[in-house]
Every structure is written in structure tokens, then in C-alpha cells.
Amino acid sequence: MANEGSLGKPLIALAALLLVAGTVLWWGHKVFAKAPPYMDKLMYGVYLQGNDIESKDAEDANTEEQCSKSCLQDSRCKAMSFVESQWGGGVCRLKDKVSARSSAWAAISAVKVFPR
């Protein structure tokens, strides 16, 4: 016959495991949260064609850095192209898809990266 206390230790171990597992569900999302999106390196002389989205922030962007920041702040944005003007400033185009690349001497583009 089995010892009377033989079930005690496995039950205590099981209870401890369930307690730890329940606690991980409560705080685990804070510890293991995924990294926020970021903009990949700027690609000079590259324009991403089509797939433009309307954005007030993009309208106010006067540099490629401001255009990148506008893309980061817009959840719809997946990429951006900034076309420099010969008179200073330029036009920022946010993209909802990463599209075909073309060469354009006055364009600067970047793609938003979503870490896993």
C-alpha cells in the first residue's frame, strides 16, 4: 500500500505550478511586451510608388526626419517617401503598403519595421 503522505508532495507541487502559471498570465504581458515599430534606415534616391494615404502630420512635415516621425505616429502607415524641393522643404507621402521602388534623385524613403 502507498504511504498516506505520498500524494501530499505532488499536490503541493501542482498547486505551486498553478499559482506561478496564473501569476505569469497577470504580469507576463508587461515583461514580454513586444518592441514598438521603428523606421528602417533612410534610402536616398529611392521613391516608393503609389499607395499614398492622407495625413495632416505628413502635410506639415518639411524634412525626411519629420516625415519618418509622421509615419511612426500613423497606425495605417507602412512606409514613407519624402521628395525634397529645390526651394527647401518638400512633400511627405505616407504609404499604406510598401510598394515598388523607383529611382528619384530628390526622394528619400523609409519602411516601418514591426518587430516580432
N, CA, C and O atoms as a GROMACS GRO file, in nm:
protein
  464
    1MET      N    1   0.083  -0.117   0.000
    1MET     CA    2   0.000   0.000   0.000
    1MET      C    3   0.088   0.124   0.000
    1MET      O    4   0.199   0.126   0.053
    2ALA      N    5   0.034   0.225  -0.061
    2ALA     CA    6   0.108   0.351  -0.070
    2ALA      C    7   0.108   0.421   0.064
    2ALA      O    8   0.016   0.406   0.144
    3ASN      N    9   0.208   0.496   0.086
    3ASN     CA   10   0.224   0.576   0.206
    3ASN      C   11   0.113   0.682   0.207
    3ASN      O   12   0.081   0.737   0.101
    4GLU      N   13   0.055   0.714   0.324
    4GLU     CA   14  -0.054   0.811   0.333
    4GLU      C   15  -0.012   0.949   0.285
    4GLU      O   16  -0.095   1.020   0.229
    5GLY      N   17   0.111   0.989   0.304
    5GLY     CA   18   0.158   1.121   0.265
    5GLY      C   19   0.214   1.126   0.124
    5GLY      O   20   0.270   1.228   0.084
    6SER      N   21   0.201   1.018   0.047
    6SER     CA   22   0.262   1.014  -0.086
    6SER      C   23   0.196   1.108  -0.185
    6SER      O   24   0.260   1.148  -0.283
    7LEU      N   25   0.071   1.145  -0.164
    7LEU     CA   26   0.004   1.238  -0.255
    7LEU      C   27   0.028   1.384  -0.214
    7LEU      O   28   0.007   1.474  -0.296
    8GLY      N   29   0.070   1.407  -0.094
    8GLY     CA   30   0.088   1.544  -0.045
    8GLY      C   31   0.188   1.624  -0.124
    8GLY      O   32   0.159   1.736  -0.165
    9LYS      N   33   0.306   1.569  -0.146
    9LYS     CA   34   0.411   1.643  -0.218
    9LYS      C   35   0.372   1.673  -0.362
    9LYS      O   36   0.390   1.787  -0.406
   10PRO      N   37   0.319   1.577  -0.439
   10PRO     CA   38   0.278   1.609  -0.577
   10PRO      C   39   0.167   1.714  -0.580
   10PRO      O   40   0.166   1.799  -0.670
   11LEU      N   41   0.074   1.710  -0.485
   11LEU     CA   42  -0.035   1.809  -0.483
   11LEU      C   43   0.019   1.948  -0.451
   11LEU      O   44  -0.026   2.048  -0.508
   12ILE      N   45   0.114   1.956  -0.360
   12ILE     CA   46   0.175   2.085  -0.327
   12ILE      C   47   0.250   2.139  -0.448
   12ILE      O   48   0.244   2.258  -0.478
   13ALA      N   49   0.322   2.052  -0.517
   13ALA     CA   50   0.396   2.093  -0.637
   13ALA      C   51   0.300   2.141  -0.746
   13ALA      O   52   0.327   2.242  -0.811
   14LEU      N   53   0.189   2.072  -0.765
   14LEU     CA   54   0.088   2.111  -0.863
   14LEU      C   55   0.026   2.245  -0.827
   14LEU      O   56   0.007   2.330  -0.914
   15ALA      N   57  -0.005   2.266  -0.702
   15ALA     CA   58  -0.063   2.393  -0.656
   15ALA      C   59   0.036   2.508  -0.679
   15ALA      O   60  -0.004   2.615  -0.723
   16ALA      N   61   0.161   2.485  -0.651
   16ALA     CA   62   0.264   2.588  -0.672
   16ALA      C   63   0.276   2.620  -0.821
   16ALA      O   64   0.288   2.737  -0.859
   17LEU      N   65   0.275   2.517  -0.906
   17LEU     CA   66   0.284   2.537  -1.050
   17LEU      C   67   0.166   2.619  -1.102
   17LEU      O   68   0.185   2.710  -1.182
   18LEU      N   69   0.046   2.586  -1.057
   18LEU     CA   70  -0.072   2.661  -1.100
   18LEU      C   71  -0.067   2.806  -1.052
   18LEU      O   72  -0.108   2.896  -1.124
   19LEU      N   73  -0.017   2.827  -0.933
   19LEU     CA   74  -0.005   2.963  -0.880
   19LEU      C   75   0.092   3.044  -0.964
   19LEU      O   76   0.063   3.159  -1.000
   20VAL      N   77   0.208   2.986  -0.997
   20VAL     CA   78   0.308   3.056  -1.079
   20VAL      C   79   0.252   3.082  -1.219
   20VAL      O   80   0.268   3.192  -1.272
   21ALA      N   81   0.188   2.983  -1.279
   21ALA     CA   82   0.132   2.999  -1.414
   21ALA      C   83   0.027   3.110  -1.416
   21ALA      O   84   0.024   3.189  -1.510
   22GLY      N   85  -0.057   3.116  -1.316
   22GLY     CA   86  -0.158   3.221  -1.308
   22GLY      C   87  -0.096   3.358  -1.292
   22GLY      O   88  -0.146   3.456  -1.347
   23THR      N   89   0.011   3.366  -1.218
   23THR     CA   90   0.080   3.492  -1.197
   23THR      C   91   0.146   3.538  -1.326
   23THR      O   92   0.146   3.658  -1.356
   24VAL      N   93   0.204   3.446  -1.404
   24VAL     CA   94   0.267   3.482  -1.530
   24VAL      C   95   0.165   3.542  -1.625
   24VAL      O   96   0.195   3.638  -1.696
   25LEU      N   97   0.044   3.487  -1.627
   25LEU     CA   98  -0.060   3.544  -1.712
   25LEU      C   99  -0.092   3.687  -1.671
   25LEU      O  100  -0.126   3.770  -1.756
   26TRP      N  101  -0.082   3.717  -1.544
   26TRP     CA  102  -0.113   3.851  -1.495
   26TRP      C  103  -0.004   3.951  -1.527
   26TRP      O  104  -0.034   4.062  -1.571
   27TRP      N  105   0.124   3.916  -1.506
   27TRP     CA  106   0.233   4.012  -1.527
   27TRP      C  107   0.316   3.983  -1.652
   27TRP      O  108   0.397   4.067  -1.692
   28GLY      N  109   0.298   3.870  -1.712
   28GLY     CA  110   0.381   3.829  -1.826
   28GLY      C  111   0.373   3.924  -1.944
   28GLY      O  112   0.473   3.947  -2.012
   29HIS      N  113   0.255   3.979  -1.970
   29HIS     CA  114   0.242   4.069  -2.084
   29HIS      C  115   0.324   4.196  -2.065
   29HIS      O  116   0.364   4.259  -2.163
   30LYS      N  117   0.351   4.234  -1.941
   30LYS     CA  118   0.432   4.353  -1.915
   30LYS      C  119   0.580   4.323  -1.936
   30LYS      O  120   0.654   4.407  -1.987
   31VAL      N  121   0.622   4.206  -1.897
   31VAL     CA  122   0.763   4.168  -1.908
   31VAL      C  123   0.798   4.130  -2.051
   31VAL      O  124   0.907   4.163  -2.099
   32PHE      N  125   0.708   4.062  -2.120
   32PHE     CA  126   0.736   4.011  -2.253
   32PHE      C  127   0.668   4.090  -2.363
   32PHE      O  128   0.640   4.036  -2.470
   33ALA      N  129   0.639   4.217  -2.338
   33ALA     CA  130   0.575   4.300  -2.439
   33ALA      C  131   0.669   4.313  -2.559
   33ALA      O  132   0.791   4.319  -2.544
   34LYS      N  133   0.609   4.318  -2.680
   34LYS     CA  134   0.695   4.328  -2.797
   34LYS      C  135   0.737   4.473  -2.819
   34LYS      O  136   0.670   4.567  -2.776
   35ALA      N  137   0.848   4.487  -2.886
   35ALA     CA  138   0.907   4.619  -2.910
   35ALA      C  139   0.818   4.700  -3.004
   35ALA      O  140   0.749   4.642  -3.089
   36PRO      N  141   0.818   4.831  -2.990
   36PRO     CA  142   0.736   4.915  -3.078
   36PRO      C  143   0.796   4.922  -3.218
   36PRO      O  144   0.915   4.894  -3.237
   37PRO      N  145   0.714   4.959  -3.317
   37PRO     CA  146   0.767   4.974  -3.453
   37PRO      C  147   0.872   5.085  -3.458
   37PRO      O  148   0.874   5.175  -3.374
   38TYR      N  149   0.956   5.077  -3.559
   38TYR     CA  150   1.056   5.182  -3.582
   38TYR      C  151   1.077   5.195  -3.732
   38TYR      O  152   1.041   5.105  -3.809
   39MET      N  153   1.136   5.306  -3.774
   39MET     CA  154   1.164   5.328  -3.916
   39MET      C  155   1.302   5.273  -3.949
   39MET      O  156   1.400   5.298  -3.879
   40ASP      N  157   1.308   5.197  -4.058
   40ASP     CA  158   1.435   5.143  -4.105
   40ASP      C  159   1.520   5.258  -4.160
   40ASP      O  160   1.473   5.372  -4.164
   41LYS      N  161   1.640   5.230  -4.200
   41LYS     CA  162   1.732   5.335  -4.247
   41LYS      C  163   1.674   5.407  -4.369
   41LYS      O  164   1.600   5.350  -4.449
   42LEU      N  165   1.709   5.535  -4.380
   42LEU     CA  166   1.664   5.616  -4.493
   42LEU      C  167   1.731   5.568  -4.621
   42LEU      O  168   1.850   5.537  -4.622
   43MET      N  169   1.653   5.563  -4.729
   43MET     CA  170   1.705   5.523  -4.861
   43MET      C  171   1.704   5.647  -4.950
   43MET      O  172   1.599   5.690  -4.997
   44TYR      N  173   1.822   5.702  -4.973
   44TYR     CA  174   1.835   5.823  -5.055
   44TYR      C  175   1.828   5.787  -5.203
   44TYR      O  176   1.888   5.689  -5.247
   45GLY      N  177   1.754   5.868  -5.280
   45GLY     CA  178   1.740   5.843  -5.422
   45GLY      C  179   1.637   5.737  -5.456
   45GLY      O  180   1.633   5.688  -5.568
   46VAL      N  181   1.554   5.702  -5.357
   46VAL     CA  182   1.452   5.598  -5.378
   46VAL      C  183   1.313   5.658  -5.350
   46VAL      O  184   1.292   5.723  -5.248
   47TYR      N  185   1.220   5.635  -5.442
   47TYR     CA  186   1.080   5.677  -5.424
   47TYR      C  187   0.993   5.551  -5.425
   47TYR      O  188   1.008   5.466  -5.513
   48LEU      N  189   0.903   5.540  -5.328
   48LEU     CA  190   0.808   5.428  -5.322
   48LEU      C  191   0.680   5.473  -5.391
   48LEU      O  192   0.616   5.568  -5.347
   49GLN      N  193   0.644   5.406  -5.497
   49GLN     CA  194   0.534   5.448  -5.583
   49GLN      C  195   0.398   5.411  -5.526
   49GLN      O  196   0.380   5.303  -5.469
   50GLY      N  197   0.300   5.503  -5.541
   50GLY     CA  198   0.160   5.475  -5.509
   50GLY      C  199   0.131   5.452  -5.363
   50GLY      O  200   0.217   5.471  -5.277
   51ASN      N  201   0.008   5.409  -5.336
   51ASN     CA  202  -0.041   5.372  -5.202
   51ASN      C  203  -0.034   5.486  -5.100
   51ASN      O  204  -0.014   5.462  -4.981
   52ASP      N  205  -0.051   5.611  -5.146
   52ASP     CA  206  -0.047   5.726  -5.056
   52ASP      C  207  -0.170   5.730  -4.967
   52ASP      O  208  -0.280   5.693  -5.009
   53ILE      N  209  -0.151   5.775  -4.842
   53ILE     CA  210  -0.262   5.797  -4.751
   53ILE      C  211  -0.261   5.943  -4.706
   53ILE      O  212  -0.155   6.005  -4.696
   54GLU      N  213  -0.378   5.995  -4.679
   54GLU     CA  214  -0.392   6.133  -4.633
   54GLU      C  215  -0.350   6.143  -4.487
   54GLU      O  216  -0.384   6.057  -4.406
   55SER      N  217  -0.275   6.249  -4.454
   55SER     CA  218  -0.233   6.269  -4.316
   55SER      C  219  -0.198   6.416  -4.296
   55SER      O  220  -0.117   6.472  -4.369
   56LYS      N  221  -0.259   6.477  -4.196
   56LYS     CA  222  -0.229   6.616  -4.162
   56LYS      C  223  -0.084   6.628  -4.117
   56LYS      O  224  -0.016   6.725  -4.152
   57ASP      N  225  -0.035   6.530  -4.039
   57ASP     CA  226   0.105   6.533  -3.994
   57ASP      C  227   0.200   6.530  -4.113
   57ASP      O  228   0.303   6.598  -4.112
   58ALA      N  229   0.167   6.453  -4.216
   58ALA     CA  230   0.253   6.446  -4.335
   58ALA      C  231   0.253   6.579  -4.408
   58ALA      O  232   0.356   6.620  -4.461
   59GLU      N  233   0.139   6.647  -4.412
   59GLU     CA  234   0.132   6.777  -4.478
   59GLU      C  235   0.223   6.879  -4.411
   59GLU      O  236   0.276   6.968  -4.478
   60ASP      N  237   0.243   6.866  -4.280
   60ASP     CA  238   0.326   6.960  -4.205
   60ASP      C  239   0.473   6.921  -4.201
   60ASP      O  240   0.555   6.998  -4.151
   61ALA      N  241   0.509   6.804  -4.253
   61ALA     CA  242   0.648   6.756  -4.248
   61ALA      C  243   0.732   6.827  -4.354
   61ALA      O  244   0.698   6.825  -4.473
   62ASN      N  245   0.840   6.890  -4.311
   62ASN     CA  246   0.927   6.963  -4.403
   62ASN      C  247   1.065   6.900  -4.420
   62ASN      O  248   1.148   6.953  -4.494
   63THR      N  249   1.090   6.788  -4.354
   63THR     CA  250   1.217   6.716  -4.367
   63THR      C  251   1.187   6.567  -4.372
   63THR      O  252   1.077   6.523  -4.339
   64GLU      N  253   1.287   6.490  -4.412
   64GLU     CA  254   1.268   6.344  -4.414
   64GLU      C  255   1.253   6.288  -4.274
   64GLU      O  256   1.183   6.189  -4.254
   65GLU      N  257   1.318   6.350  -4.174
   65GLU     CA  258   1.304   6.306  -4.036
   65GLU      C  259   1.162   6.328  -3.985
   65GLU      O  260   1.105   6.242  -3.919
   66GLN      N  261   1.104   6.444  -4.017
   66GLN     CA  262   0.966   6.472  -3.976
   66GLN      C  263   0.869   6.379  -4.048
   66GLN      O  264   0.769   6.336  -3.990
   67CYS      N  265   0.898   6.347  -4.173
   67CYS     CA  266   0.814   6.254  -4.249
   67CYS      C  267   0.819   6.114  -4.186
   67CYS      O  268   0.716   6.048  -4.173
   68SER      N  269   0.938   6.070  -4.148
   68SER     CA  270   0.952   5.941  -4.080
   68SER      C  271   0.874   5.939  -3.950
   68SER      O  272   0.806   5.841  -3.919
   69LYS      N  273   0.883   6.047  -3.874
   69LYS     CA  274   0.810   6.057  -3.747
   69LYS      C  275   0.659   6.052  -3.771
   69LYS      O  276   0.586   5.990  -3.694
   70SER      N  277   0.612   6.117  -3.877
   70SER     CA  278   0.470   6.114  -3.911
   70SER      C  279   0.424   5.972  -3.941
   70SER      O  280   0.315   5.931  -3.902
   71CYS      N  281   0.509   5.897  -4.011
   71CYS     CA  282   0.476   5.757  -4.041
   71CYS      C  283   0.468   5.674  -3.914
   71CYS      O  284   0.376   5.594  -3.898
   72LEU      N  285   0.562   5.694  -3.823
   72LEU     CA  286   0.561   5.619  -3.697
   72LEU      C  287   0.435   5.646  -3.616
   72LEU      O  288   0.383   5.556  -3.550
   73GLN      N  289   0.385   5.769  -3.622
   73GLN     CA  290   0.269   5.808  -3.542
   73GLN      C  291   0.136   5.766  -3.604
   73GLN      O  292   0.034   5.770  -3.536
   74ASP      N  293   0.136   5.727  -3.731
   74ASP     CA  294   0.013   5.689  -3.801
   74ASP      C  295   0.006   5.537  -3.810
   74ASP      O  296   0.091   5.474  -3.872
   75SER      N  297  -0.094   5.478  -3.748
   75SER     CA  298  -0.105   5.332  -3.744
   75SER      C  299  -0.128   5.271  -3.883
   75SER      O  300  -0.099   5.153  -3.903
   76ARG      N  301  -0.177   5.349  -3.978
   76ARG     CA  302  -0.201   5.299  -4.114
   76ARG      C  303  -0.073   5.294  -4.196
   76ARG      O  304  -0.064   5.220  -4.294
   77CYS      N  305   0.027   5.371  -4.157
   77CYS     CA  306   0.147   5.388  -4.237
   77CYS      C  307   0.241   5.268  -4.228
   77CYS      O  308   0.269   5.217  -4.120
   78LYS      N  309   0.288   5.224  -4.345
   78LYS     CA  310   0.384   5.114  -4.354
   78LYS      C  311   0.518   5.159  -4.412
   78LYS      O  312   0.620   5.091  -4.397
   79ALA      N  313   0.517   5.276  -4.478
   79ALA     CA  314   0.638   5.331  -4.538
   79ALA      C  315   0.615   5.478  -4.570
   79ALA      O  316   0.503   5.528  -4.562
   80MET      N  317   0.724   5.547  -4.608
   80MET     CA  318   0.711   5.688  -4.644
   80MET      C  319   0.812   5.723  -4.751
   80MET      O  320   0.918   5.662  -4.763
   81SER      N  321   0.776   5.825  -4.830
   81SER     CA  322   0.869   5.885  -4.925
   81SER      C  323   0.861   6.035  -4.908
   81SER      O  324   0.752   6.092  -4.903
   82PHE      N  325   0.976   6.098  -4.900
   82PHE     CA  326   0.985   6.244  -4.889
   82PHE      C  327   1.056   6.293  -5.014
   82PHE      O  328   1.166   6.248  -5.045
   83VAL      N  329   0.994   6.387  -5.085
   83VAL     CA  330   1.053   6.443  -5.206
   83VAL      C  331   1.096   6.586  -5.175
   83VAL      O  332   1.013   6.673  -5.149
   84GLU      N  333   1.227   6.606  -5.179
   84GLU     CA  334   1.282   6.738  -5.147
   84GLU      C  335   1.251   6.838  -5.259
   84GLU      O  336   1.250   6.805  -5.377
   85SER      N  337   1.225   6.961  -5.215
   85SER     CA  338   1.202   7.069  -5.309
   85SER      C  339   1.333   7.145  -5.330
   85SER      O  340   1.414   7.153  -5.238
   86GLN      N  341   1.353   7.199  -5.448
   86GLN     CA  342   1.475   7.276  -5.473
   86GLN      C  343   1.475   7.408  -5.396
   86GLN      O  344   1.580   7.472  -5.385
   87TRP      N  345   1.360   7.450  -5.344
   87TRP     CA  346   1.348   7.574  -5.268
   87TRP      C  347   1.348   7.548  -5.117
   87TRP      O  348   1.317   7.640  -5.040
   88GLY      N  349   1.379   7.430  -5.074
   88GLY     CA  350   1.377   7.393  -4.933
   88GLY      C  351   1.249   7.321  -4.898
   88GLY      O  352   1.147   7.338  -4.965
   89GLY      N  353   1.253   7.242  -4.794
   89GLY     CA  354   1.135   7.164  -4.755
   89GLY      C  355   1.110   7.052  -4.854
   89GLY      O  356   1.203   7.000  -4.915
   90GLY      N  357   0.985   7.017  -4.869
   90GLY     CA  358   0.949   6.911  -4.962
   90GLY      C  359   0.811   6.858  -4.932
   90GLY      O  360   0.734   6.917  -4.857
   91VAL      N  361   0.780   6.744  -4.994
   91VAL     CA  362   0.649   6.683  -4.981
   91VAL      C  363   0.665   6.544  -4.920
   91VAL      O  364   0.745   6.463  -4.966
   92CYS      N  365   0.587   6.519  -4.814
   92CYS     CA  366   0.590   6.391  -4.746
   92CYS      C  367   0.471   6.306  -4.791
   92CYS      O  368   0.357   6.352  -4.788
   93ARG      N  369   0.498   6.184  -4.833
   93ARG     CA  370   0.393   6.091  -4.874
   93ARG      C  371   0.400   5.967  -4.784
   93ARG      O  372   0.497   5.892  -4.787
   94LEU      N  373   0.295   5.948  -4.705
   94LEU     CA  374   0.286   5.826  -4.624
   94LEU      C  375   0.220   5.718  -4.709
   94LEU      O  376   0.133   5.747  -4.791
   95LYS      N  377   0.263   5.594  -4.689
   95LYS     CA  378   0.216   5.481  -4.770
   95LYS      C  379   0.152   5.374  -4.682
   95LYS      O  380   0.203   5.342  -4.574
   96ASP      N  381   0.038   5.320  -4.728
   96ASP     CA  382  -0.026   5.213  -4.650
   96ASP      C  383   0.023   5.074  -4.693
   96ASP      O  384  -0.018   4.974  -4.635
   97LYS      N  385   0.110   5.070  -4.793
   97LYS     CA  386   0.174   4.946  -4.837
   97LYS      C  387   0.315   4.980  -4.883
   97LYS      O  388   0.341   5.091  -4.930
   98VAL      N  389   0.404   4.886  -4.868
   98VAL     CA  390   0.540   4.904  -4.922
   98VAL      C  391   0.531   4.866  -5.069
   98VAL      O  392   0.506   4.751  -5.105
   99SER      N  393   0.552   4.965  -5.154
   99SER     CA  394   0.530   4.946  -5.296
   99SER      C  395   0.661   4.939  -5.374
   99SER      O  396   0.770   4.938  -5.317
  100ALA      N  397   0.646   4.933  -5.506
  100ALA     CA  398   0.762   4.925  -5.596
  100ALA      C  399   0.851   5.047  -5.578
  100ALA      O  400   0.803   5.159  -5.557
  101ARG      N  401   0.981   5.024  -5.588
  101ARG     CA  402   1.079   5.132  -5.574
  101ARG      C  403   1.120   5.183  -5.712
  101ARG      O  404   1.131   5.108  -5.809
  102SER      N  405   1.140   5.313  -5.716
  102SER     CA  406   1.195   5.372  -5.838
  102SER      C  407   1.304   5.470  -5.798
  102SER      O  408   1.307   5.518  -5.685
  103SER      N  409   1.392   5.499  -5.893
  103SER     CA  410   1.499   5.595  -5.867
  103SER      C  411   1.447   5.736  -5.884
  103SER      O  412   1.378   5.766  -5.982
  104ALA      N  413   1.480   5.822  -5.790
  104ALA     CA  414   1.443   5.962  -5.798
  104ALA      C  415   1.545   6.040  -5.716
  104ALA      O  416   1.551   6.024  -5.594
  105TRP      N  417   1.623   6.124  -5.779
  105TRP     CA  418   1.735   6.190  -5.712
  105TRP      C  419   1.692   6.274  -5.593
  105TRP      O  420   1.770   6.290  -5.499
  106ALA      N  421   1.570   6.328  -5.593
  106ALA     CA  422   1.526   6.416  -5.485
  106ALA      C  423   1.443   6.343  -5.379
  106ALA      O  424   1.391   6.407  -5.287
  107ALA      N  425   1.431   6.212  -5.390
  107ALA     CA  426   1.345   6.136  -5.299
  107ALA      C  427   1.426   6.066  -5.189
  107ALA      O  428   1.539   6.023  -5.210
  108ILE      N  429   1.364   6.057  -5.072
  108ILE     CA  430   1.420   5.985  -4.959
  108ILE      C  431   1.307   5.901  -4.901
  108ILE      O  432   1.200   5.954  -4.870
  109SER      N  433   1.327   5.772  -4.887
  109SER     CA  434   1.221   5.683  -4.841
  109SER      C  435   1.268   5.598  -4.724
  109SER      O  436   1.387   5.583  -4.699
  110ALA      N  437   1.170   5.543  -4.653
  110ALA     CA  438   1.198   5.450  -4.543
  110ALA      C  439   1.077   5.361  -4.523
  110ALA      O  440   0.965   5.397  -4.558
  111VAL      N  441   1.102   5.244  -4.468
  111VAL     CA  442   0.997   5.144  -4.442
  111VAL      C  443   0.984   5.127  -4.291
  111VAL      O  444   1.084   5.124  -4.220
  112LYS      N  445   0.862   5.115  -4.243
  112LYS     CA  446   0.837   5.092  -4.100
  112LYS      C  447   0.860   4.944  -4.069
  112LYS      O  448   0.812   4.857  -4.142
  113VAL      N  449   0.933   4.918  -3.962
  113VAL     CA  450   0.965   4.781  -3.920
  113VAL      C  451   0.879   4.747  -3.798
  113VAL      O  452   0.873   4.823  -3.702
  114PHE      N  453   0.815   4.631  -3.804
  114PHE     CA  454   0.732   4.583  -3.693
  114PHE      C  455   0.801   4.462  -3.630
  114PHE      O  456   0.788   4.351  -3.681
  115PRO      N  457   0.874   4.483  -3.519
  115PRO     CA  458   0.945   4.371  -3.456
  115PRO      C  459   0.847   4.263  -3.409
  115PRO      O  460   0.732   4.292  -3.375
  116ARG      N  461   0.893   4.140  -3.408
  116ARG     CA  462   0.807   4.030  -3.363
  116ARG      C  463   0.821   4.009  -3.214
  116ARG      O  464   0.757   3.921  -3.158
   0.00000   0.00000   0.00000
